[in-house]
Amino acid sequence: MQFLNHPTRNLFFTGKGGVGKTSMACASAVQLADRGLRVLLVSTDPASNLDEVLGTPLAGEPTPIESVPNLFAMNLDPEVAAHEYRERMVGPYRGVLPDAAVRSMEEQFSGSCTLEIAAFDEFAKLLGDKQATSQFDHVVFDTAPTGHTLRLLTLPSAWTGYIDNNTTGTSCLGPLAGLQAQTLIYKQTVAALADADCTTLVLVTRPEPSAFREAARTSRELQELGVHNQHLIVNGVFKSQTPTDEIATAMSRRGDEAVAAMPAELAGLERSTVPLACSGLMGVDSLRRVGQTETSHSPAPLATRSHADFPAGLDSLMDELAAVGHGVILAMGKGGVGKTTVAAAVAVALAERGFDVHLSTTDPAAHVSATIAADELAGLSVGRIDPAQETADYTAEVMQTAGKDLDAEGKALLEEDLRSPCTEEIAVFRAFARAVSEGANRFVVLDTAPTGHTILLLDSALAYHREVTRQASQIPESVEKLLPRLRDPDFTRVLVVTLPEATPVHEAARLQQDLRRAEIEPFAWVINQSLAPLDVTDPTLRQRQHHELPFIQEVESTLATRVALVPWQNEPPTGLAGLRRIISAPSSLTH
Amino acid sequence: MTKVQIYDKAMCCSTGVCGPQVDPALAKFAADLDWLKSQGHDVARFNLAQAPAEFASNAHVQKMLAEEGVECLPLVIVDDRVVSRSEYPSRENLAMWTGTVMKPKATLPMASDSGCCGGNSGCC
């Protein structure tokens, strides 16, 4: 890992969930601490598994890691931070203002913005305020999954820009208003991120086209924010040592092809390649070996399950999914688990049963759209929710409706508020509600959805809205009916997609909890890209198989009522033929 | 110059752009206040979530909140006299209360008691 040769003060690890960014961040922190440098490792991931990886229970302040002198680690818990922030804002008014007013304030500070702001605030303290970390030589950030992190990183620019440009003082700053005094720290945070002598942004990815695309997008967006000192880690690169193992050979080839075809903005970055580990990286000893030439394989343990024991493939769910004849199927899960592929495969299978199916994807590369359109399947249409487009449309709509009767100054004021960071979120939410409403007379398959948390917020927002307006007609019908539709098991089926590994399974479990809080019960879990049911002989892959078993077991026994298992594919699952293979039972895929 | 104070419900933005649907009345009211300011008046707008201290320090507001709850919001106070409660007044009314002459133009004013992105709107 070359960036460790001349490490900057801040090292910032980002990437999709499940690409191994916690392992890479931990490995870097351990290796720096082993050189005698004082290192603070921080996770801002709401589902941090830093404790698990380091084998030490952590708290919200630096905790020494016993087995690694000089290493301290901490978890920034956004829920706790949000709670403290809310108390800071509301607490002083308990008993001062009437109870109803205090309750109303509390409600306003329960929104998702508060969570984001509180998390960012914590993070900015460490990055923007050098004093806070002055006793450390290096601060290593293991950040949250990409989208969330990006928001955290983008917000300070949006906010500082917003505060600077806002001349009327009536802006949509929301809960940020209480933090305006901290804008200086936010500015320093952005400056620290953009300073190449101070911060390295390490993009972690897997050797897969979708992961590369996502990393390229992150890289581009951060370049735009002025963060130019970027390093790429391609984690989990596999080289087959067993020419007779067809699957191992195919996996080597697929990885090589993905690396060869990586987007130009990534190919230009300084790069480290980390070989596929035999099992999850847990414990300090395995972290010390990351990036060093290794690896003597211990004899591969035998898989303890026979093929017949594994959950059936996606086809086992299709009869039940098709039975209602219409409705919405949502593939939900963290980035990189194959939501788009699962959604497309289900859409194809339903269309082939003769149903009218609309597949709506947020896949930025419109990859699925292109491959299916080229093949053309009767009954299947493919659409796309494009956040930028939705935001532009929504802004135009608001200007034409709410802005219609305003004078020039009024229009300018409204336009200013529409530039706030909230607008995109609402625009996408409305597009999602619209897509769901189309499930009334046909099948709509969506590869993404707002999190359960957002849905829960919608519930209280609608209740509140109705109460204050007493005219529900103001809300679009699709939004009004969204929650009842999502909660109706005969209308909406949620497929929770995961990989058979620790982080993706635990993140998906958290997602399921959020959904249940919103009274949405997932229909089934889909374990994607599993090696477990395949006939492999390569020693690394044998160990990987073995490593998957407890996670498959965990999903089956504690998390899901229905489970489908999709095996790892020799060929990338694109086009009609590839998507049909995804649906087939695993047993038909073993060799 | 007249002192005009508006005490809003707990919400995140004064134009209401962050609710599931923008309320034209809110966008209009924000524009009307902007206009009122441009006419030389001292206009101050407070949001319960963002400026609770202003609510706590005003005896009128405290009393109304205690008696009627948050339903009395928005309150409009002109030179320390409560002139409007529970609704956003029109530009005509604002002009009348402050003795401002309006240019003869004007679209039909619409009063509304609707709210915006208050509560857990998931946006702000």
Interface residues (C-beta under 8 A of the other chain):
Chain A: M89 V90 P92 Y93 V96 L97 P98 A100 A101 S104 M105 E107 Q108 F109 S110 G111 S112 C113 T168 T170 S171 C172 L173 G174 P175 A177 G178 V398 T401 A402 G403 K404 D405 L406 D407 E409 G410 K411 L413 L414 D417 L418 S420 C422 T423 E425 I426 F429 R430 T454 L456 L457 L458 S460 A461 L462 A463 Y464 H465 V468 T469 R470 Q471 Q474 I475 P476 V479
Chain B: K9 A10 M11 C12 C13 S14 T15 G16 V17 C18 G19 P20 Q21 V22 D23 P24 L26 A27 K28 A30 A31 D32 L33 D34 W35 S38 R45 N47 L48 A49 Q50 A51 P52 F55 A56 Q62 L65 A66 G69 V70 T107 D113 S114 G115 C117 G118 G119 N120 S121 G122 C123 C124
